[in-house]
């Protein structure tokens, strides 16, 4: 049984795909803390989905890249709350990968999203 995500999903429709999204606000500033960056990253993904005619329930996959897996694990409860505040109770297939660093040096998390809007 997966915890907080789906092991797999099937969908048929129009794809809406993001690149790697980080937690910049509209002024190009990153939150100083990990949870703040995740909140802004998810909000940025939500805005991109909306532009593509998609909603959170259309998400079929999220791939998270974090620079510190321990930071992620230490914040699981709060991350779950933030996720539900932004996306609701929809849990697509997810992967989490620790990386050495991200292109934007101060970024702590980057997330790629794939949504499928039904025809």
Steps between C-alpha positions, in 0.01 A plus 500: 500500500636842408507768769394843378521423128382252238721221370366560151226674307332460163348790307376595157492858381705813427839527672609802702867464597723731698874528501684501830320760712654664806358721774557845353232755572385753238800722587753219452565449874534162668371429850785442744358173636429165335126490577454854370673406175280191465184707559600753233610225258164325530321834458706569188407157360133571577524825300661321204234227509231766497655669196486162325137439595591242766421470869674308780276196451646467149852440635628153419867540599728719711876460513666678791870586504634600841850595608460347848287188550529539878346847477211348303451216748518734801210704358264224377201597715520868409566418133185285497298792639646741245438254216133458600455879534621552143389183315232352726471127561624381161817291507653416160794269438808663652873456510752670727865537402783654700738704285833667570357843417253676274576755229379783725751466782265612779218268391434207736234326287398473134189316381389381156129439444296311243124541474249343264182695427217266394370539145 
